[in-house]
Amino acid sequence: MGKLIPPRVQAVEEPADPVPRMPQPGPQQLQARELLERLRRLEESLDLDELDRLARRHARPPASGAPEALEALAVIVREVPELFHRAEVNLDPNRLEQIADRQRALGLLCTAVARFYELVQDSHIEQGDEVVELLTVGWERLQRLPPERLLGSHQLVAAMRVLQGYQERVVAEGAHLSPAQQQPRKKPGNRR
């Protein structure tokens, strides 16, 4: 894990008026932000709200071909409206066609989003492992930094504090452990 910054390094004076530099987003972060905005707009247009999430417990899934069945029902309702007058549900043909379109759209999205989620999760896990390696090696090397190198460099002091805080969170959160390392190992017992 590495040791924490020695107290003599922590006692370096901070600048009177530190100006925090916000890192500029990289090209992949900008693309992700754009995708998130598109997904937000799509969520709004498809009415993917809290009620949809709550309904999962009681929702009944339709059989395959439901959009085509809804469109067929719309045709029938248009041809024989008197049969569907005062039904307990809204069988308006236009509404049925809109729901069929929405069903197709959601079907396409579920498949694409599930695949995208799997790819993002795999990449996130792999990226996380590399991040842990980089920060672990970097922190171990920083322990050899002579304290006098911090004098007069407010950016270096600020960066060291960020890394110090990160190391404290690693310990507090139990981070930098693989799932196999997180599970307690079974102690060998007496066999009879």
VODRENNU-71077 format. One record per residue (C-alpha): residue in three letters; x, y, z. Coordinates in steps of 0.1 Angstrom, whole numbers, plus 5000, padded with zeros to 4 digits. Layout:
<koltors>
+------+------+------+------+
| mimi |   c1 |   c2 |   c3 |
+------+------+------+------+
|  ALA |    X |    Y |    Z |
...
+------+------+------+------+
</koltors>
This chain:
<koltors>
+------+------+------+------+
| mimi |   c1 |   c2 |   c3 |
+------+------+------+------+
|  MET | 5000 | 5000 | 5000 |
|  GLY | 5028 | 5024 | 5008 |
|  LYS | 5033 | 5047 | 5037 |
|  LEU | 5017 | 5081 | 5042 |
|  ILE | 5035 | 5114 | 5036 |
|  PRO | 5058 | 5121 | 5066 |
|  PRO | 5046 | 5149 | 5089 |
|  ARG | 5075 | 5172 | 5079 |
|  VAL | 5062 | 5171 | 5043 |
|  GLN | 5026 | 5178 | 5054 |
|  ALA | 5037 | 5209 | 5074 |
|  VAL | 5048 | 5227 | 5042 |
|  GLU | 5029 | 5260 | 5041 |
|  GLU | 5001 | 5263 | 5017 |
|  PRO | 5000 | 5293 | 4994 |
|  ALA | 4979 | 5322 | 5007 |
|  ASP | 4955 | 5321 | 4977 |
|  PRO | 4957 | 5287 | 4961 |
|  VAL | 4942 | 5286 | 4926 |
|  PRO | 4929 | 5250 | 4920 |
|  ARG | 4934 | 5239 | 4884 |
|  MET | 4906 | 5219 | 4871 |
|  PRO | 4918 | 5193 | 4846 |
|  GLN | 4904 | 5196 | 4811 |
|  PRO | 4882 | 5167 | 4799 |
|  GLY | 4898 | 5144 | 4774 |
|  PRO | 4883 | 5134 | 4741 |
|  GLN | 4868 | 5101 | 4755 |
|  GLN | 4852 | 5120 | 4785 |
|  LEU | 4837 | 5145 | 4761 |
|  GLN | 4823 | 5116 | 4739 |
|  ALA | 4809 | 5100 | 4771 |
|  ARG | 4792 | 5133 | 4782 |
|  GLU | 4777 | 5136 | 4747 |
|  LEU | 4764 | 5100 | 4749 |
|  LEU | 4750 | 5106 | 4784 |
|  GLU | 4731 | 5137 | 4771 |
|  ARG | 4717 | 5117 | 4743 |
|  LEU | 4706 | 5089 | 4767 |
|  ARG | 4690 | 5115 | 4790 |
|  ARG | 4670 | 5129 | 4760 |
|  LEU | 4660 | 5094 | 4749 |
|  GLU | 4649 | 5086 | 4785 |
|  GLU | 4627 | 5117 | 4785 |
|  SER | 4612 | 5109 | 4750 |
|  LEU | 4604 | 5073 | 4760 |
|  ASP | 4590 | 5083 | 4794 |
|  LEU | 4615 | 5061 | 4813 |
|  ASP | 4606 | 5075 | 4847 |
|  GLU | 4602 | 5062 | 4882 |
|  LEU | 4568 | 5046 | 4875 |
|  ASP | 4585 | 5024 | 4849 |
|  ARG | 4610 | 5012 | 4875 |
|  LEU | 4584 | 5006 | 4901 |
|  ALA | 4562 | 4986 | 4877 |
|  ARG | 4589 | 4960 | 4872 |
|  ARG | 4576 | 4940 | 4901 |
|  HIS | 4542 | 4936 | 4887 |
|  ALA | 4546 | 4939 | 4850 |
|  ARG | 4537 | 4910 | 4828 |
|  PRO | 4559 | 4904 | 4798 |
|  PRO | 4542 | 4900 | 4764 |
|  ALA | 4549 | 4872 | 4740 |
|  SER | 4571 | 4877 | 4709 |
|  GLY | 4554 | 4896 | 4681 |
|  ALA | 4535 | 4920 | 4705 |
|  PRO | 4541 | 4951 | 4683 |
|  GLU | 4526 | 4934 | 4653 |
|  ALA | 4496 | 4922 | 4674 |
|  LEU | 4491 | 4958 | 4687 |
|  GLU | 4491 | 4971 | 4651 |
|  ALA | 4466 | 4944 | 4641 |
|  LEU | 4444 | 4953 | 4670 |
|  ALA | 4445 | 4990 | 4659 |
|  VAL | 4433 | 4979 | 4624 |
|  ILE | 4404 | 4960 | 4640 |
|  VAL | 4395 | 4988 | 4663 |
|  ARG | 4393 | 5012 | 4633 |
|  GLU | 4371 | 4987 | 4614 |
|  VAL | 4348 | 4978 | 4642 |
|  PRO | 4349 | 5006 | 4667 |
|  GLU | 4315 | 4998 | 4683 |
|  LEU | 4329 | 4965 | 4696 |
|  PHE | 4355 | 4984 | 4716 |
|  HIS | 4335 | 5013 | 4728 |
|  ARG | 4336 | 5018 | 4766 |
|  ALA | 4364 | 4992 | 4771 |
|  GLU | 4381 | 4993 | 4805 |
|  VAL | 4414 | 5002 | 4788 |
|  ASN | 4422 | 5029 | 4762 |
|  LEU | 4421 | 5011 | 4728 |
|  ASP | 4425 | 5041 | 4707 |
|  PRO | 4441 | 5029 | 4674 |
|  ASN | 4467 | 5057 | 4673 |
|  ARG | 4477 | 5050 | 4708 |
|  LEU | 4480 | 5013 | 4700 |
|  GLU | 4503 | 5021 | 4671 |
|  GLN | 4524 | 5044 | 4693 |
|  ILE | 4528 | 5017 | 4719 |
|  ALA | 4538 | 4992 | 4692 |
|  ASP | 4565 | 5017 | 4680 |
|  ARG | 4577 | 5022 | 4716 |
|  GLN | 4578 | 4985 | 4722 |
|  ARG | 4600 | 4980 | 4691 |
|  ALA | 4622 | 5009 | 4702 |
|  LEU | 4626 | 4996 | 4737 |
|  GLY | 4634 | 4961 | 4723 |
|  LEU | 4662 | 4975 | 4702 |
|  LEU | 4675 | 4996 | 4730 |
|  CYS | 4674 | 4968 | 4756 |
|  THR | 4696 | 4946 | 4734 |
|  ALA | 4720 | 4974 | 4724 |
|  VAL | 4722 | 4988 | 4759 |
|  ALA | 4728 | 4954 | 4775 |
|  ARG | 4756 | 4947 | 4751 |
|  PHE | 4770 | 4982 | 4756 |
|  TYR | 4768 | 4978 | 4794 |
|  GLU | 4787 | 4946 | 4793 |
|  LEU | 4814 | 4962 | 4772 |
|  VAL | 4817 | 4992 | 4794 |
|  GLN | 4818 | 4971 | 4826 |
|  ASP | 4845 | 4949 | 4812 |
|  SER | 4865 | 4980 | 4801 |
|  HIS | 4859 | 4997 | 4834 |
|  ILE | 4872 | 4966 | 4853 |
|  GLU | 4902 | 4964 | 4831 |
|  GLN | 4909 | 5001 | 4833 |
|  GLY | 4904 | 5000 | 4871 |
|  ASP | 4931 | 4973 | 4874 |
|  GLU | 4955 | 4994 | 4854 |
|  VAL | 4947 | 5025 | 4875 |
|  VAL | 4954 | 5006 | 4907 |
|  GLU | 4988 | 4994 | 4893 |
|  LEU | 4997 | 5030 | 4882 |
|  LEU | 4987 | 5046 | 4915 |
|  THR | 5004 | 5018 | 4936 |
|  VAL | 5037 | 5021 | 4918 |
|  GLY | 5035 | 5059 | 4916 |
|  TRP | 5028 | 5061 | 4954 |
|  GLU | 5056 | 5038 | 4963 |
|  ARG | 5081 | 5059 | 4942 |
|  LEU | 5068 | 5091 | 4958 |
|  GLN | 5078 | 5079 | 4992 |
|  ARG | 5114 | 5084 | 4981 |
|  LEU | 5108 | 5121 | 4972 |
|  PRO | 5130 | 5143 | 4994 |
|  PRO | 5109 | 5168 | 5015 |
|  GLU | 5129 | 5197 | 5003 |
|  ARG | 5117 | 5192 | 4967 |
|  LEU | 5082 | 5203 | 4980 |
|  LEU | 5094 | 5237 | 4992 |
|  GLY | 5082 | 5265 | 4970 |
|  SER | 5062 | 5242 | 4947 |
|  HIS | 5026 | 5248 | 4956 |
|  GLN | 5014 | 5225 | 4927 |
|  LEU | 5036 | 5197 | 4939 |
|  VAL | 5023 | 5201 | 4975 |
|  ALA | 4987 | 5202 | 4963 |
|  ALA | 4992 | 5171 | 4941 |
|  MET | 5008 | 5152 | 4970 |
|  ARG | 4978 | 5161 | 4992 |
|  VAL | 4955 | 5147 | 4966 |
|  LEU | 4975 | 5114 | 4965 |
|  GLN | 4976 | 5114 | 5003 |
|  GLY | 4938 | 5117 | 5005 |
|  TYR | 4935 | 5089 | 4979 |
|  GLN | 4957 | 5066 | 4999 |
|  GLU | 4936 | 5073 | 5030 |
|  ARG | 4905 | 5063 | 5010 |
|  VAL | 4921 | 5032 | 4997 |
|  VAL | 4926 | 5020 | 5033 |
|  ALA | 4892 | 5033 | 5046 |
|  GLU | 4873 | 5018 | 5016 |
|  GLY | 4892 | 4986 | 5014 |
|  ALA | 4901 | 4994 | 4978 |
|  HIS | 4928 | 4979 | 4956 |
|  LEU | 4917 | 4944 | 4963 |
|  SER | 4904 | 4919 | 4938 |
|  PRO | 4872 | 4901 | 4946 |
|  ALA | 4893 | 4870 | 4953 |
|  GLN | 4914 | 4890 | 4978 |
|  GLN | 4882 | 4905 | 4995 |
|  GLN | 4868 | 4871 | 5004 |
|  PRO | 4881 | 4858 | 5037 |
|  ARG | 4901 | 4827 | 5033 |
|  LYS | 4889 | 4795 | 5050 |
|  LYS | 4911 | 4784 | 5078 |
|  PRO | 4921 | 4747 | 5076 |
|  GLY | 4901 | 4728 | 5102 |
|  ASN | 4905 | 4695 | 5119 |
|  ARG | 4894 | 4667 | 5097 |
|  ARG | 4880 | 4635 | 5112 |
+------+------+------+------+
</koltors>
